[in-house]
Amino acid sequence: MAVTINRRTLLFKPDPKRVIARFFSLGPERSKKVISRILSLSEDDTLQTLNQTLRDFSERHRNISRIFTRHFHCVESLIHEVGTDPETLTQERRLLIGAYFTHEYSIESAAFFNPSMVEDPDQANLEEGQKRVIVSFRATGEGHVSSIAFRGGIIDKNNHLEFKTPGRLVDEAETIQRHVYHKEDFIKKLTEMDVHKPEVIKLVMDKLGDSFIYGELQGAITAARQEIDPTFTKDKVFETINWLASSHYEITFSMDTAISDRVIFPIASTESNGIEDARFVRFTDDDGTIKYYATYTAYNGYSILPKLIVTNDFYRFKIMPINGQSAQNKGMALFPRKINGKFAMLSRHDGENNYIMFSDNVNYWEDVAVKVQDPHYPWEFIQLGNSGSPIETDYGWLVVTHGVGTMRRYVLGAILLDLDDPRKVIGHLSEPLLIPNEQEREGYVPNVVYSCGSIINNDELIIPYAMSDYCSGFASVSLKELFEKMLPGKGAYLKNGKKKKHINNILLVDDDKITQRLATHILKSAGYHVVIAKDGLDALMEISKQPFDLIISDVEMPNLTGFQLLEFLNERNYEIPVVFLTTHTNRESEMHGLKLGAVEYFKKPIDGEMMLLRLKKLFAE
C-alpha cells in the first residue's frame, strides 16, 4: 500500500497584478530619437505628461520616482550625443526621460510553481509550536522568463499553514558588480560549460591579466569583436563569456520590504532565459553559524550554468556560478551540513540518475560524483532526480525524489541515505509518494508534480509542490508511516511510541574563551553542532534565531547569569534542557539550579570523556 498523503487546500496561483518596473531598452539610435522628442517639449508639457504618469503608476510601485531616476542614468550618456548637457535639465524632465525608458513586467502572470520551503531566519515572537517559514517559487511571466519569488507564512502546532496576502508593491533588487575574476579559473569554467571556439576565448583572454574585473573584460570583448569576422557561433561565444562574468553579483533589498515583495529577477544577459528551480536549504556550518544556500540553473539559450545563491537574512544575496567537472546539468541540492568535514551535494549530471558528490569548497566540485540511485520501478524508468535538499532525521537522510514514467508523468518518491555515509541507500519507497490527480494533471506541462524542498515539522513531512508547472500547493505525510514503509521491520519508532531523541544543536554559553574552545572541540568530535554565546543576553539572541536541543551554560557570567537565563526560559515556556557548567559549586548552589529545572551539572575543568558519557546517558533516558 502507498503512504497516506494529505493534500492541503491552500493553493498559490499566478497573479498578473504582481508587476515590477524594468528598464525599457530601445537601442542607441531609437533611444536618441525618443530623447530628442522629450527635449523638444515645453516645460508645461513636460510637467503635465510627468504628473499624469505619476498619477497612473505611483500607487503600483514603491518609489516610482527613484526608478525613473535610475533609468534616466542608464541613458544619460546618449543625452550628450544629441547635443544637450544632462546637468542643465530640470528634475522633472529627467524623471520624464526615465519614465519613457521604463516598462512594467508581470513577474508571475503565466505560472507560479516549483516551490521550496525553509525556516525563516527570524523565529522571534511566536506562540508555542509555531514556526515561521519562507517558501520560494519559480515565477514565470511575459516571454516565459522565470524569476524567484517568495512568500512568508507560519506553521502552527497542528501543522496548519497560514500565509499573509502579498502586497501589490513588488521590489526588484539593486545590482552590485563586486568580483575579481582569475583567468585560469575563468577559462576552466568555459571549458566545463562546453563552450567551443578556443580561438575566440584566447583572443579575449590574451588582452587581460591573470586577474581582471568586469569592466576590463568588457573592454577586451569589445576589442576582440573588432579583430574577428563575426559569425553566429562566434557571437554566441562572446555572449557566453560576458554571461559568465555577469553571473557573479550581489543584490540587496530595502529593509522595509516584506518577504513577498522581494523578487530575484534575471540580471541583464546573465540569465536571459530565466532562473530555474531554486532549491533553498538552511545550512549549519561547523561553528554553528547559519547560512541559506540555494542552487539553481541559469540558461541563456546557448549554455546551462549551475549557480549558487548565498544569504543570511533574505535581504542581501550573493550569486555566483558553481564550478567543477561534476557541477553540470540541472537539479543539484546541497546537504544542510557538512559530512565528515566536506560539503555534500546531490546531483543529476547525466540527466538520468541520482548522484552524490563531496567538496572542500561549496563553489568547486572537482571530485567524481558517485551514483546512489538509478531507475528501478516503472514509475521512474525514464529518469530520476531529487526534489530538494536532503533532510536529516534520526534514521538517515530523507530525500524526496521525482521519477518520470509512462507518458512523461512525473511523480514524487522518497529514499533514505545513511547518515554517516550518504552514498548508501538504506530505505526506498516502493510506491510513489505523490501522483498527479485529476485536478493537478492539467496545466502548462501536464501530468507533473514537482518540488524543490520540503521540511519536517511536528512529526510530519510537509511538501510544497507544483502542479503541472502552473500553480503550487502543499501536502503532508506522517513520518511514522513513511519510515515504516521505507524501513519495514526495522522499528523506526521505539516500542513505547516515543520518537528517538537525537541531539543536534547545542548552545554553549560561557564567557571564558578557553572553556569555549575546549568544550566546542569535545562536543564537535562527538558529532554535535555547537553555537557559542558569550553570556546570557547573547544566548537569548541566539535562541530567538534558531532552535536548540540542549543548552550548556556557565553559572557566573556578566549581564545575565546562568540561573537568570534558566529563569527566563521557564517564564517563556521554552522546553530546552539546561546543563550547568561551573568551577565553583556547593550544595546550596547545585540545589538551586536543580530546583530551577537544570538537568545536570558539569564541573570545570572539563573532563571530555565524562561529559560525553553523561550526555549519552542523559538523552538515552
Backbone hydrogen bonds, N-H to C=O, Kabsch-Sander energy under -0.5 kcal/mol:
donor,donor_aa,acceptor,acceptor_aa,energy
6,N,476,S,-2.9
7,R,5,I,-0.7
8,R,474,F,-3.2
12,F,472,S,-3.1
13,K,11,L,-0.5
15,D,108,E,-1.0
18,R,15,D,-1.6
19,V,17,K,-1.1
19,V,168,R,-0.5
20,I,105,Y,-2.5
22,R,20,I,-0.6
22,R,103,H,-3.2
24,F,101,F,-2.3
25,S,23,F,-0.7
31,S,27,G,-2.4
32,K,28,P,-2.2
33,K,29,E,-1.6
34,V,30,R,-2.2
35,I,31,S,-2.6
36,S,32,K,-2.2
37,R,33,K,-1.9
38,I,34,V,-2.0
39,L,35,I,-2.5
40,S,36,S,-1.2
41,L,38,I,-1.3
46,T,42,S,-2.5
47,L,43,E,-2.5
48,Q,44,D,-2.6
49,T,45,D,-2.6
50,L,46,T,-2.3
51,N,47,L,-2.7
52,Q,48,Q,-2.0
53,T,49,T,-1.9
54,L,50,L,-2.6
55,R,51,N,-2.3
56,D,52,Q,-1.9
57,F,53,T,-1.7
58,S,54,L,-2.4
60,R,57,F,-1.3
61,H,57,F,-0.5
61,H,58,S,-0.7
64,I,61,H,-0.5
67,I,63,N,-1.6
68,F,64,I,-2.5
69,T,65,S,-2.4
70,R,66,R,-2.3
71,H,67,I,-2.2
72,F,68,F,-2.0
73,H,69,T,-1.9
74,C,70,R,-0.9
75,V,71,H,-0.7
75,V,72,F,-1.2
76,E,73,H,-0.6
78,L,75,V,-1.0
79,I,75,V,-0.9
79,I,76,E,-0.8
80,H,76,E,-0.9
81,E,77,S,-1.0
82,V,78,L,-0.9
82,V,79,I,-0.5
83,G,80,H,-1.8
84,T,79,I,-1.9
88,T,85,D,-2.0
89,L,86,P,-1.5
94,R,90,T,-2.0
95,L,91,Q,-2.3
96,L,92,E,-2.1
97,I,93,R,-2.3
98,G,94,R,-2.3
99,A,95,L,-2.1
100,Y,96,L,-1.7
101,F,97,I,-0.9
101,F,98,G,-0.6
102,T,99,A,-1.3
103,H,22,R,-2.5
105,Y,20,I,-2.8
107,I,18,R,-1.5
107,I,105,Y,-0.8
108,E,18,R,-0.7
109,S,106,S,-0.7
110,A,140,T,-2.5
111,A,140,T,-1.8
112,F,470,Y,-3.0
113,F,138,R,-2.4
116,S,136,S,-1.7
117,M,453,G,-1.3
118,V,134,I,-2.3
120,D,132,R,-2.6
123,Q,121,P,-0.8
123,Q,544,S,-1.2
130,Q,127,E,-2.2
131,K,155,I,-2.2
133,V,153,G,-2.7
134,I,118,V,-2.7
135,V,151,R,-2.8
136,S,116,S,-2.5
137,F,149,A,-2.7
138,R,113,F,-3.6
139,A,137,F,-0.8
139,A,147,S,-2.3
140,T,111,A,-2.6
141,G,145,V,-1.7
142,E,106,S,-0.9
144,H,141,G,-2.2
145,V,142,E,-1.0
147,S,139,A,-2.5
148,I,264,I,-2.4
149,A,137,F,-2.1
149,A,147,S,-0.6
150,F,262,R,-0.7
151,R,135,V,-1.9
153,G,133,V,-2.3
154,I,162,E,-2.5
155,I,131,K,-3.0
156,D,160,H,-2.1
159,N,156,D,-2.3
162,E,154,I,-2.1
164,K,152,G,-1.2
170,V,19,V,-0.7
170,V,168,R,-1.2
171,D,261,D,-4.2
173,A,263,V,-0.8
174,E,252,T,-1.6
176,I,250,E,-2.3
178,R,176,I,-0.8
181,Y,179,H,-0.5
181,Y,212,F,-3.3
183,K,181,Y,-0.5
183,K,210,D,-2.9
186,F,182,H,-2.6
187,I,183,K,-2.7
188,K,184,E,-2.0
189,K,185,D,-2.2
190,L,186,F,-1.8
191,T,187,I,-1.9
192,E,188,K,-2.2
193,M,189,K,-1.8
194,D,191,T,-1.7
195,V,190,L,-2.2
196,H,194,D,-0.7
200,V,197,K,-1.1
201,I,197,K,-1.6
202,K,198,P,-2.9
203,L,199,E,-1.8
204,V,200,V,-1.7
205,M,201,I,-2.9
206,D,202,K,-2.6
207,K,204,V,-1.3
208,L,205,M,-1.8
212,F,181,Y,-2.3
214,Y,179,H,-0.5
217,L,213,I,-1.9
218,Q,214,Y,-1.9
219,G,215,G,-1.8
220,A,216,E,-2.0
221,I,217,L,-2.5
222,T,218,Q,-2.3
223,A,219,G,-2.3
224,A,220,A,-2.4
225,R,221,I,-2.2
226,Q,222,T,-1.0
227,E,224,A,-1.3
228,I,225,R,-0.7
235,D,231,T,-2.4
236,K,232,F,-1.9
237,V,233,T,-1.7
238,F,234,K,-2.3
239,E,235,D,-2.5
240,T,236,K,-2.3
241,I,237,V,-2.5
242,N,238,F,-2.3
243,W,239,E,-2.5
244,L,240,T,-2.8
245,A,241,I,-1.9
246,S,242,N,-2.4
247,S,243,W,-0.8
247,S,244,L,-0.7
248,H,245,A,-1.3
249,Y,247,S,-0.7
249,Y,319,I,-2.2
250,E,176,I,-2.2
251,I,317,F,-2.5
252,T,174,E,-1.1
253,F,315,Y,-2.2
257,T,254,S,-1.7
261,D,258,A,-1.8
262,R,259,I,-1.3
263,V,171,D,-1.7
264,I,148,I,-2.6
265,F,263,V,-1.0
268,A,266,P,-0.7
270,T,267,I,-2.1
272,S,269,S,-1.2
273,N,299,Y,-2.0
274,G,271,E,-2.7
275,I,146,S,-1.5
276,E,297,T,-2.5
277,D,275,I,-0.5
279,R,295,T,-2.4
280,F,278,A,-0.7
281,V,293,Y,-2.5
283,F,281,V,-0.7
283,F,291,K,-3.5
284,T,336,P,-2.7
285,D,283,F,-0.6
285,D,289,T,-2.9
288,G,285,D,-2.1
291,K,283,F,-2.5
292,Y,311,T,-2.7
293,Y,281,V,-2.1
293,Y,291,K,-0.5
294,A,309,I,-1.8
295,T,279,R,-1.3
296,Y,307,K,-2.2
297,T,276,E,-2.0
298,A,305,L,-2.4
299,Y,274,G,-1.2
300,N,303,S,-1.4
305,L,298,A,-2.7
307,K,296,Y,-3.1
308,L,320,M,-3.2
309,I,294,A,-2.9
310,V,318,K,-2.2
311,T,292,Y,-2.2
312,N,316,R,-0.5
317,F,251,I,-2.7
318,K,310,V,-2.4
319,I,249,Y,-3.1
320,M,308,L,-2.0
322,I,306,P,-2.6
323,N,321,P,-0.5
323,N,363,N,-3.6
326,S,365,W,-2.1
327,A,324,G,-1.1
328,Q,326,S,-1.6
333,A,346,L,-2.1
335,F,344,A,-2.7
338,K,284,T,-0.5
339,I,342,K,-3.1
342,K,339,I,-1.4
343,F,359,S,-2.7
345,M,357,M,-2.3
346,L,333,A,-3.2
347,S,355,Y,-2.0
348,R,330,K,-0.6
351,G,348,R,-2.1
354,N,373,Q,-2.3
355,Y,347,S,-2.8
356,I,370,V,-2.4
357,M,345,M,-2.4
359,S,343,F,-2.0
361,N,364,Y,-0.6
364,Y,361,N,-0.9
365,W,323,N,-2.5
370,V,356,I,-3.1
372,V,354,N,-2.7
373,Q,354,N,-1.8
380,E,377,Y,-2.3
381,F,378,P,-1.2
382,I,404,V,-2.3
383,Q,404,V,-0.8
384,L,352,E,-2.3
385,G,402,H,-1.4
387,S,400,V,-3.3
391,I,398,L,-2.5
393,T,396,G,-1.5
396,G,393,T,-0.6
397,W,417,L,-2.9
398,L,391,I,-3.1
398,L,396,G,-0.7
399,V,397,W,-0.6
399,V,415,I,-2.7
400,V,398,L,-0.5
401,T,399,V,-0.5
401,T,413,G,-1.7
402,H,385,G,-2.7
403,G,411,V,-2.3
404,V,383,Q,-2.0
405,G,409,R,-2.1
408,R,405,G,-1.2
409,R,406,T,-1.6
410,Y,408,R,-0.5
410,Y,447,N,-2.3
411,V,403,G,-2.2
412,L,434,L,-2.5
413,G,401,T,-2.4
415,I,399,V,-2.2
416,L,427,G,-2.6
417,L,397,W,-2.5
418,D,421,D,-0.6
418,D,424,K,-2.2
424,K,421,D,-2.3
426,I,416,L,-3.0
426,I,424,K,-0.6
427,G,416,L,-1.4
428,H,486,M,-0.7
429,L,414,A,-2.4
433,L,412,L,-3.1
434,L,412,L,-1.6
441,R,437,N,-1.7
444,Y,468,S,-0.7
445,V,468,S,-2.1
447,N,441,R,-1.9
450,Y,466,A,-1.2
452,C,115,P,-3.0
455,I,462,I,-1.9
457,N,460,E,-2.4
460,E,457,N,-1.1
461,L,477,V,-2.7
462,I,455,I,-3.0
462,I,460,E,-0.6
463,I,461,L,-0.6
463,I,475,A,-3.5
465,Y,473,G,-2.6
466,A,450,Y,-3.7
467,M,471,C,-3.0
468,S,448,V,-3.7
468,S,466,A,-0.6
470,Y,467,M,-1.5
470,Y,471,C,-0.5
471,C,467,M,-1.1
472,S,12,F,-2.4
473,G,465,Y,-2.7
474,F,10,L,-0.5
475,A,463,I,-2.1
476,S,6,N,-1.9
477,V,461,L,-1.6
479,L,459,D,-2.1
482,L,478,S,-2.4
483,F,479,L,-3.0
484,E,480,K,-2.0
485,K,481,E,-1.7
486,M,482,L,-1.9
487,L,483,F,-2.9
490,K,487,L,-2.0
494,L,498,K,-1.3
497,G,494,L,-1.9
504,N,502,H,-0.5
506,I,529,H,-2.9
507,L,550,L,-2.6
508,L,506,I,-0.6
508,L,531,V,-3.0
509,V,507,L,-0.6
509,V,552,I,-3.0
510,D,508,L,-0.6
510,D,533,A,-2.1
513,K,511,D,-0.6
516,Q,512,D,-2.3
517,R,513,K,-2.5
518,L,514,I,-2.5
519,A,515,T,-2.8
520,T,516,Q,-2.1
521,H,517,R,-2.1
522,I,518,L,-2.2
523,L,519,A,-2.7
524,K,520,T,-2.7
525,S,521,H,-1.9
526,A,522,I,-0.7
526,A,523,L,-0.8
527,G,524,K,-1.8
528,Y,523,L,-2.1
529,H,504,N,-2.6
530,V,286,D,-0.6
531,V,506,I,-2.5
533,A,508,L,-2.8
536,G,558,P,-0.6
536,G,560,L,-1.2
539,A,535,D,-2.0
540,L,536,G,-2.0
541,M,537,L,-1.6
542,E,538,D,-1.9
543,I,539,A,-2.5
544,S,540,L,-1.6
545,K,541,M,-0.7
545,K,542,E,-0.9
546,Q,542,E,-1.5
549,D,505,N,-2.4
550,L,505,N,-1.1
551,I,577,P,-2.4
552,I,507,L,-2.6
553,S,551,I,-0.6
553,S,579,V,-2.9
554,D,509,V,-2.9
555,V,581,L,-0.6
557,M,555,V,-0.8
560,L,558,P,-2.8
562,G,555,V,-2.9
565,L,561,T,-2.2
566,L,562,G,-2.2
567,E,563,F,-2.4
568,F,564,Q,-2.2
569,L,565,L,-2.2
570,N,566,L,-2.4
571,E,567,E,-2.3
572,R,568,F,-1.8
573,N,570,N,-1.2
574,Y,569,L,-2.6
575,E,573,N,-0.6
576,I,574,Y,-1.1
579,V,551,I,-3.2
580,F,600,E,-2.3
581,L,553,S,-3.1
582,T,602,F,-2.1
585,T,583,T,-0.6
590,E,586,N,-2.8
591,M,587,R,-2.6
592,H,588,E,-2.3
593,G,589,S,-2.2
594,L,590,E,-2.4
595,K,591,M,-2.4
596,L,592,H,-1.7
597,G,593,G,-0.8
597,G,594,L,-0.6
598,A,593,G,-2.4
599,V,578,V,-2.6
600,E,578,V,-0.7
602,F,580,F,-3.6
604,K,582,T,-1.9
608,G,606,I,-0.8
611,M,607,D,-2.7
612,L,608,G,-2.3
613,L,609,E,-2.1
614,R,610,M,-2.5
615,L,611,M,-2.3
616,K,612,L,-2.4
617,K,613,L,-2.4
618,L,614,R,-2.9
619,F,615,L,-2.2
620,A,617,K,-0.9
621,E,617,K,-0.7
621,E,618,L,-0.5
